[in-house]
C-alpha cells in the first residue's frame, strides 16, 4: 500500500518493493502481552502455560554467571561464541568445528535457509510440524511440500519419498511441537539413507532432553551426526535449561556446512551474558535432571486431570500437552486468559479444536483446572 509522505517527499509503495514470495509468509505474533492482560483485568498474576517455558526457572549456576557478567556489559561478546562452542562440543562428544551457536535455535534455522535455499529449491515438512520451518523456507521463496502425519506423528518414510533432486532441506522436530510425538532412531536412520544426495535432514531436538529416556529415541549426538553428513541437529537452551529469555541455541552438522553458515551469521550474534550463562548451564547436570523429572511427573498428572474433565490428550514426550477440547480451542484459550491462565490455541496450525498447554508447577495446574471448570461451566449456563 502506498503511504502518504509526511514531509513532502514522494510516497513509497512498499507492497511493490517487497519480494513477491513474502506475500505468502505470515508474521509471527505471540499474542497479547500477558502484562497487559494482568493490568487490564486486575489480576494478581497470570499463569504462563502457553510458551513451554521451564516452570523451575533457570539453572542456578547459569544465574550466578549472569550476575557475574553484568560488569562487562560495555564489552562486545566473542564474535563466534568460541568458549560456548567448545563447551557444547565437549559436553556432547563432538568436534568444535561441528558446532555453531545462534541467537536461539531459530536463528540457526534461519541461517540454514539463507545459506542453502533459492526459489528453485524445495523443502519437505510434515503436516502440523513446527510452523517456523515453513515460514523460514517461505521467506527465501522455496517451495514447501507438506506430507500428512500418521497418528499425529511425522511419517518419515513418506517424507523421504517426497524428497526429489530439487529438495535441499527436510525438516522434522523430534519431539514435534505442537503434537509432542516423536520418531525412533530406526525411523530416522531409514530416512537418512533414503534421501537424495542434495537433501539435508534437519532434526530439531528443542525438546529432546524430555524425550531422551524413551526407549528407541535417537542418539543423534554424537552418534548419528558422525555417521551421516546429511544430518543437521538443532538444540536449544530455552527449554530444559530454562534460558528462554537469553536466546541461545546450537546447531550441529558437517564442518563444511558450519563454515558456510558462519559466512552468513551476523557477528556478535549471542550476547556475552548469554554465552557465559549457557556455558554454566551445560555443567549443571543436577538442574537438568530435576527439570526433566519435574516435567515427567507434572505432564502425566495434568493429562489425567484434563481427561477427567472431558479433554483428550495425546501422549507427549515434550514439556507440554497437545489437547483436544470439547469446545473450540480459541474460545477456551480466550476464556482462560480472562481468568488469568494463558494457553496456546492452535488455529494457526489448522487445528481449531486443539490447544497446547505447557507443563507448569502443581500450583499452576490447580489454577488451570479451576479456570477450565469455570469456562466450561459458564459455557453450559449460556
N, C-alpha and C positions, 0 to 999 in steps of 0.2 A: 504494500500500500504506500502511495506517495505521501510523504509527510510535509506539511507546510513549514516553511522556514520561519524562524522567529527573529532573524537578524537581517533579513533582506537577501540572503544568499539563495541559490537555486534549490528547489526541493529535490529530494533524492528518493527514487523508487527502490527501496531495499529489497522488496519482493523480487524485482527483476535482477538485482545484483547477486542474490544468494544462489548458491549452486542448486540446480534443479532437484538433485537427489534428496536434498534436505526437506523437501515438501512432504515426504512420507515419514519423516522422523518426528516423533512426538517428544517434547521436552519432559524431563524427569521432574515431577513435583512431589515432594514428600508429604504434602498435605498441610493443613493449618498448623501453625506453631502452637505447641502444647502450652507454652507460657501464656499465649493469648487466650486460649480456651480456659485456662485456670483463672485468669484475671476476669474475663467476661462472665463466667458462671460462678465466680466467688467460691472456688473450690479450694480446699486445704492443700490438696495435691492431685496430680494426675498420675495414674498407674500406667507406666510405659510398657506396653506389651505389643508394640507394632513394628519394632525395628531390629529384633533379635539381638539386643544388647545383653551384656553379661550382668545379671542381677547382683552378682557379688562385687561388682566394681572392677577395679584394675588390680593387677599384681602389686602387692606391697613393695616389692623390690623395684618395680618399674616406677612407682610413685616416688620413692626415695631418690631415684636417679633423676626424675623430672625436677624435683626441688633443687637438686644439686646443679642442674644445668642452667637454672634461671640467671645466675650472674653473667653468663656468657651470651645473653640474648642479643648482644650487639655484634656478635661474630657470625659470619656465614657458616653454614654447615659444610662438612666434607662433601665435595661435589657429587660423588657417586656412591656415597654411603659405604666406604670400604670396610670399616670395622663391623658394620651390621652384616654386610655380605659375607664376611669371613665367619662371623659368629653363626649365621644361619647355615652356612655350608658345613661348619664343624658339627653343629647340632644334628644334622641330617646325613652325615657321611658323604658329603658332596665335595666337588672341587669348586673353589671360589669363582672360577670362570663360568660355571653353570648357573650363576645366580644373578638376578637383577632385583633391585629394591625400588618400589614405587610408592607414590602418594596414595596409599591404599591399593589393593589388588586391582581395583577398577582402572587405575592409571596404567598398570602393566597390560591389562586387556586392551586398552586404547592404543598403547604402543604397538602391540601385535598387529592390530588392524591397520594402523597408519603405516607400518613397515611393509606389510605384505599385500594389502588389498588394493585393487583398482576396480573401476566399474565393470570391467570384463570378467571379474572373478566371481566365484560362488562360495557361499558358506553353507554348512548344514547344521541345523539346530533341531532340537526336539520341541514338539508341542508342549506348552506350559513350562518351558525352560526359563531360566533366569532372563528377564527381559533385556538386560543390558547387552547380551550377546547380539540380539537383532538390532538394537539401537546403534551400537558402535559400528557394526557392519553397514548399516544404512547410511551413516554419516559419510562413509567412504564410497557409497554408491554401489556396493557389491550386491549381487542377487542372493536373497535368502531363501533357502529350501527348508521347509518345515516338515518334519516327519512325525506322524501321530504317536502318542505314547501308548503303552500297553499296561493296564493296571496302574496308571499314574506314574509309570516308570519309563525312562529312556529305552527305546527299542534300538539298542546299539547295532544289532545285526542289520536292520533295515536302514539305519543311518549310514552304515558302511556301504550298502548297495546304492544309496542315493548319491554318494560321492562320485564325481567324474574327474576327468583330466582338467576341468576348469575349477575344481574345488581347491581352495587354499587352506581353509580352516573348517574343522568340525568341532563344535562346542558341546561339552557335557559337564554340567555341575554334578558333583558326587560327594555328598548327598545333594539333591536338587532343591533349590529354592524356587517355588513355594511348596512343593509337594512333600518334601522330606524323604523321598525314596532314594535308593542307591543301587549301583551296579557292582557286580563282583569283579574280582581280578580276572577270572576266566573270561568274562564278557568283554572286559577292556582289552585284554590281550588279543582276543579274536578280532576285535575291531581294528586294533593297530596293525595286525598282519594283513587285513583285507583292504586297507586304504591304498589308493594310488600314490605314486611317489611324489606327487605335487602337494599332497594334503597333510596337514599337521593336526593332530588331536590336541585340543586344549581342554585339560581336565581341571575344572575349578573345584578345589577342595577347601573352600572357605569354612565349611562345617565338618571337615574331615576329622578333627580331634574328637568330636562327639560320636563318630561312627567307627573309629579305629578298632574298637573292641569286638565288633561284629565279625563272626567267622566268615572268611571269604572277602572281606573288604580289601581293596587293592593296596599293596605295599608299593606305592608309587615312588617314594623317596627312601633310599636311593635306588631301589631295585629296578623298577620299570624304566626310569629315566636313563639308567645305564644301558639297558638292553635296547631301547627304542629311540633313535634320534628323531622320530616323527611324533614324539610326545612332549608336550609342554604342560607344566603343572603350576597352578596358581594357589598361593596360600595367603592368609591374612592374619593380622594381629588384632582385628576388630572384635572377634567373637570369643573364643575360649580365653584369650589373654586379656580381654576387657579394655582394649586400647582404641575403641572405635573413634573417639574424638581426636586422636592423634594422626589418623590416616596413614597407616603403614601396611604395606603388602609386599609380597615377594613372588617372583616368577622363576621357574627352574626349567632349563632346557639345554639344548646343544650349545656349546660355547660359541660356535659361529653365528647362531641366531642371536645370542645375547649381545654379541658385538654389533650386529645391525640395530638391535633395539637401543643400544647405548648411543648410536648416532642420532636417534630421533628423540631420546629422552631429554627433557629440559634440565639444564644444570641446577644443582641445589634443590632438587625436587622434594626432598624429605627434610624436615626441619631438624636442627641439632637436638632439641629436647626429645623429639620423636625417635630419632636414631638411638639415642642413649637409653631411653625407656624400653625400646624393643629389645636391645641387647640384654638388658637386665631381665626382661620378661622371659627370654629364652632359657635363662638359668633358674627360673622359679618353678621347678617341677612340682613342688607341693601345691602351689596355687593352681596350676593347670589340672592336676589330679582332682583337686577339690571342686573346680568348676565343672569338670566332666561328670563327676559323681552327683553333684547337686542337680545338674541338668537331667540326668537319667531318673533320679528319684522324682523330681518335680514333674517331668514330662508324663510319666506313667500315671501318677496320681491325678494330674489335671485331665488327662484323657479320659480316665474313668469317671470323673465328676461331670465332665461335659456330656458323656454318653448317657448318664443317668438323667440329664436334662433334655434329652431328645436330639442331641447332635451326633454326627458321625465323624470319626477321626481316623485318618489313615495312619498306618504305622510309620513313625518318623524316626530318622536317625540324626536329625539336627536338633538345635536348641529351640524348636518351635513345633507347633502342630498345624496341620493342614485340615481344616474343619469345614464340613458341610453343614449348613444351617437349616433349621426348619422355617426360617424367614429369609428374605433377600439379604445377602451379606452386607450391602452398603447401608441398609436400614438398621441392621443390628449394630454395625460399627458406629453409625451416627447416634443411635440411642445410647450406646455405651459411653461415647465421648461426652455426651451431655451429663452423664453420671460420673465422669472423671476417670474413665478407663479407655485407653487407646489400643485398638487392634487394627489389623491391616485388611481392608476389603480387597477383593481380587478381581474387580470388574476389568481392570487393565489387562488381565490375562484372559479375558473372555470367560470368567468363572463367577457369574453374578450370585451364585448360591453358596459361595465359599468365603471364608476369611482365614487369615494366617494369624495365629496367636503365639507370641513368644513365651517361652518358659521363664517365669519370674520366681520370686520368693513365695513362701507359703502365705504370707500376708497379702501379697499381690493377687494370688489366686483366690483368696477368700473375698477380696473386694470385687474381682472379676465375676465370680459366681453370683454374688449378691446383685451386681449390676445386671447380669444376664437374666436372672429371675425377674428383676424389675422390668426390664424391657419386654420380656415375654408376657408377663402379667398385664402390663399396660396395653400390649397389642391384643390380648384376648378380650380385655374390657372395652376396647374401642368399638 
